[in-house]
Amino acid sequence: MRNTVFLLISVFLITSCHQSASDQTYDVGADKTEMAPMTRQSTEPPPPPPAETDIKNETGRKMIIKDGEMGLKVDDLEKARNNINTLVACHNGYFANEGLINSDYESAYRLKIRLPSDNFEKFIADVESGEGEVTFKNIQARDVTAEFIDLETRLSSKREYLKKYNDLLKQAKSVNDILEIEEKARVIQEEIESSEGRLRYLGDQVTMSTLDLTISKEKVFTYHPAKRENFVERLKQSLSSGWLGFVDFVIFLIKLWPFWIIMAIVVWFFRKIRQRIKSKKDRDLAALNENQIKKN
């Protein structure tokens, strides 16, 4: 009986310990299950930083001014001019200036063409691939990015100064302070307007390229003698020119009347001196002759 009770107690204790161990193992498993995601998350690399976005403004691109000159020799001048008109219209350009030269040796159109800078090279390529012979070609590209950025920076600073002067003007109380601030603000305003004008000019030159195009056609030289009037008309012109020349000469002499008066006075004075010298010589000669007569 005692052994039976002891056996039952031992079985009860073993069962209790086994349940406690099972509960503890379950809790640890649960903790591991909950912590597992945290462990995996900590081992992953951190996300990359967001890429910097490019700043888009007027100074973010190269400011290139493209211009040049080109010569084209053709056989049919008017046809070539019509083709150029078509190409200019197709490339959204316009004629800034145009002129016609017609001499004994050649006929030529001199055209100043403004084109969008993106179409500048395309237009030149179309002209070269058309009819005619390219006699000369000079294309230039000038980078004005540094000047453009410098002007924008200076313009921004001047606008800030102008804003500060306007704020000071509102706080000024004496007339002298107001006049002094207004004078400084006026100078800055003129500098701002000058910089804005220069920026607009550079922007226009960058946006629209310029090409000086000369289209020429050679001519067979023909001698054209100069027209001359008949003998009677030429004789009349000669007589008229001679008389007018004589009148001009007389008038020129009359203009010199002060000189003639001075010359007359000088001549009179010179003659008086000569007369005195001659009279003295005559007296001396007479006295000498008289002395010789007395001696004889």
DAPEMO-V171201 format. One line per field, one symbol per residue. ss: DSSP state (~ for helix, > for strand, _ for the rest). burial: + if it has 9 or more other C-alpha atoms within 8 Angstrom, else -. A space follows every 50 residues. Layout:
ss->???
burial->???
This chain:
ss->_~~~~~~~~~~~~~~~~~~~~~~~~~~~~~~~~~~~~~~~~~~_______ _____________>>>>>>>>>>___~~~~~~~~~~~~~~___>>>>>>> >>___>>>>>>>>>>>~~~~~~~~~~~~~___>>>>>>>>>>>_~~~~~~ ~~~~~~~~~~~~~~~~~~~~~___~~~~~~~~~~~~~~~~~~~~~~~~~~ ~~~~~~~>>>>>>>>>>>____________~~~~~~~~~~~~~~~~~~~~ ~~~~~_~~~~~~~~~~~~~~~~~~~~~~~~~~~~~~~~~~~~~~~_
burial->-------------------------------------------------- --------+---++++++++++++--+--++--+--+++-+-+++--+-- +----++++++++++++-++--+--+++---+-+--+-----+++--++- ++--+--++-++--++-++-------++--++-++--++-++--++--+- -+--++++++++++++++---------------+---------------- ----------------------------------------------
